[in-house]
Amino acid sequence: MSNLIASAKEQVAALTQSAYEKAAAKGLLPGGAVIHGSVDIPKDTKMGDYATSFALAGAKALGQNPRALAQILMDNLELEGSYFDHVEMAGPGFLNFRLGTRWFGEVLSAIETEGMTYGALEEGKKERVMVEFVSANPTGPMHMGNARGGVLGDTLANVLDRAGFDTWKEFYVNDAGNQIAKFANSIYARCMQLTVGEENYPFPEEGYHGDDIKELAQSFLAQAGDFPGQTSQEAWETAMAEFGLANNIPKMKADLKKYGIEYDQWFYESTLHESGYVAETVQMLTENGWTYEKDGALWLNTTQLLKEKYIREGKTREQVDKLDLKDDVLRRQNGFYTYFAADIAYHRNKLAERHFDKAINIWGADHHGHVARLQAALDGLGLDGSHRLVVVLMQLVNLLQDGKPVRMSKRSGKAIALHDLLDEISVDAARYFFNSRTSTSPLDFDLDLAVRQDSENPVYYVQYAHARICSLLARLAEEGHIVPAANMVDAGVYASAEELALLKSLAQLPEEIRLAARDYDPSRINRYLLTVAGDFHRFYNADRILGEDDKVLAARLKLADATRSVIANCLDLLGVAAPEKM
């Protein structure tokens, strides 16, 4: 598991520290000082590949002018056997290190040895994390927001897995509560209208108005036969809810499978109610002193839980007292538990029963106000929800065609459904585009751009780079030029700006995975792919392969193959195909 970016930074720090200790042993500098200089990658490569501020940070402690100190350090640096072949002073006392042959050779070796696992890290230390995403209500087709949340959650789980976490993907099925009652009542109303006429039976104002409800009603009547008969409305609605869920959930699974998403588990809310787990969870909150009764309902003292949470996080009491905090109902007057109570129970199940170290949820930005409340409730159960529950909030998607917003689906007249979208564009384009921006940014999805087959379309641009390399390798193989092993390549022949830039980009993948996992931002992989593809195209246009002498040809052929491997690796993380021909 190689992170040559991190290794180079660590080596700069170690080399500089050794130079200081050597100078101190010679009496050139006072010994024993603890100096914390930063090591960074300059934006301008003219300033070197890595730069350290050790001399600036240590000047005062060592009683030296920074540039004078930098010169002493340079005079005592030992670069032999290191990743670097040259060091120079810049500005007020920075030391700029330039990478040498050994480092570039190790980049190629790491990519060759690790293959499709290149970039894998041990950052997660096998910490068990659940990523719960989509979790759309099973009362209708999945829409554009679910499409973005689906690829965001799926790709984030892939990135976390690559970063060394033990990941689990889960879909939470809301098959209980008010929305299911409304779903059943909507089907019942449509059945009545089909039986006695629309003019003779009003449709509930709060009901689900989509065409899919009419279709379910027609299918139910075709199966039920004697509706309404002597059966009570309550019994009919129970049967209709079961019928509707039995139809909708398999469709959701099929749509998500087509989208390249499969879960480790579909977890049903109803099981929490049927097992008494929701009631037990609420009772635990009561025993911990966090509930009270009012107007016949049982309430969670969310206000106090949030106050304690915010004070722990550094807010003052004066700041907290100014917040508009409200309590939440857990059990209504009629004895039914609220969705919030079930949500608390579900997350207790994740953390306390199934022992996930962290629960990561992908939610729409409209759930922002729910995050701290749920974390605080878990705090009230002693589960450290403020740290163990992570919510990635996702902004809306704007679908564009001909430069104008697309608001309606041709099929239903409602929001664009996921299966309708996947009829218009490829799964590869959908997955790439929906993961192309950070979750906190609104996403403009240009349908026209997604189907274009040119370099303006980012997924085409990246896939074309992969296919171009595959064609190149096949053509060279026909002429007898086989990709050499890394240890047979003389990395010293890499000299052009384009070769070095591409090698540095390839080395960056482990660091990109680390940062993507740290920030819960898998869109870093998209941006990284564009960088690698761009660097490859520039290398290919600037540096000949065929016709060069054997050493150069072998080195450039290996570099092209390493690029192919890295692009395929990253496309796999995104759930996007890596075509060999286009």
C-alpha positions, 0 to 999 in steps of 0.5 A: 500500500503505497502513498508516495506523496506522503512518503516524499513529504515524510522524507523531506522532514526526515532529511531536514531534521538529519541535516539539523542534527548533523550541523548541531553535532559539528557545532554549527547550530545549537542542539536540542531544539524542537522545530516544526517546519511544514512540508508542502507541494508548491503550486508552481513547479519552478519552486521545486516538487516539495518545499519545507519551512524548517529554516523559517520556523527554526530561525528564532530558536536557533538564533539564525537568519532564516537564509543563513540557517537554510544554507547550513542545512543545505550544506549538511543534507545527505540526498544519496539514496533518497527520493530527491536529487537536488535542493535549492534555497528560495525566498526568505529561507524555504528549501525546495526539493526536486524529485529524482529517479528513484521516486519516479521508478517507485511510482511505476512499481507501486502501480504495477504491483498493486494493480486495481488496488493501487491507492488502497490505504490503511487509514480506516484501520478496519473501522466498521462504517455503514453508509445508508443512502437513497432510502426513498419512500417506497410509495412511488418511483425514485427521482432525480434526488435519489439518483444523485444520492445513489451514486454519491453513497455508492461511490463514497462507500467504495472510497471508504473501503479503499481507504481501509474502512470495513464498509456496509451499504444499506437501504432503509425501507420506510414501510411503516407510519404516516406515509404508508397510511397515506399511500394506502389511502391514495390507492383506496381512493383511486380504486373507489374512483375506478369503481363508482366514478371520479365525480362520486368519490373525492381524492384526498388532498394530501394523497399521492397524485402520481399516475403510478397510484392509478396503475397500482389501483387498476392492478389491485382491482384486477386481482381483488375482484369483489371490491369493495364488498363487505370488507372494511376500508381499514382492511382494504387499505392494509391489503392495498399497502401490502400490494403496493409495497410488493410492487414498488420495492422490487421495482426500486431494487431493479432500478438501482441494480440497473444503476449499478447499485446493490446493497448489503441489506435492505432494512425494513422500518416495520421490523423495528415496530413489530419487535418492540424495538421502537418502544424499548428505545423510547423507554430507554430515553425515559429511563435516562430522564430525557422525556416528559408527558404533555397533552397526552403525548410523550415528548423528547426534551430535545431542547436540553439535549441540544443545549448540552451538545452545543456547549460540549462543542464550544458554544457559550450558554448565552449563544445557546440560549438564543437558539430557537430550540424545540422539543419533539413528540415521540409517542402521539396521543393515540399511542402511535410512535412518530417517525422521529422515534423510529429513526432514533431506534434505527440508529440505535440498532446501527450503533448499539446492536450491530456495533458499527463504529460510525453511521454515515447517512446521505440526506437531502439538504432539506433534512438539515434541521434533523441532523443535530436533533438525531445526534442529540437523541443518540447522545441521550442514549449514551451512543455518542451520536455527535461523533458516531453519526455523520450526515452528508447533506446533498444539494438539489439537481437541476436537469437541463436540456437545450440550456433550459430547465427540464421540470416534467417527466413525459411519462407521469407529468411529475418529477423526473423518475430515475428509470426515465432518466436511464432511458435517456442517457447511459448509466456511465454518464449518469453515475459520472455526472451525479458524482461530479460536484461536491455534495454541498454544491447544487448540480446542473445536469446537462442532458445534451452534454451527457450524450455528446461523444467528444472531449466536452463531455467529461466522462467521454473524455476520460473513457476515451483516454483509457480506450486510446491507451488500450489501442496504442498498447495493442498496436505496439504489441503487434510490432513486438513492443510489449509493456516491460516490467517496472524494474526493467525501466530506466526512470532516468530517461523521463525528462520532459515536463509532460512525462514528469507531470503525468508521473506526479499525477499518477502518484497522487491517487492514494492521497486523493483517496485519503482526502476523499474519505476524510472529507466524505467527498468522492467527487475528488475522484472525478476531478482527479480523473480529468487531471490524469486524462488531461496529463496523458493527452498532453504527454501523448501529443508531446512525446513520441513512443514509436520510433524512439530508442529502446530505453525511451520507448520502453519507459514511455510504453510503461508510463502509458500502461500505468496511466491505463491502469490508474484510469481503469482503477478510478473508473471502477471506484465510480462504477463506470466502465473502462472501455478498450475501444470507442 
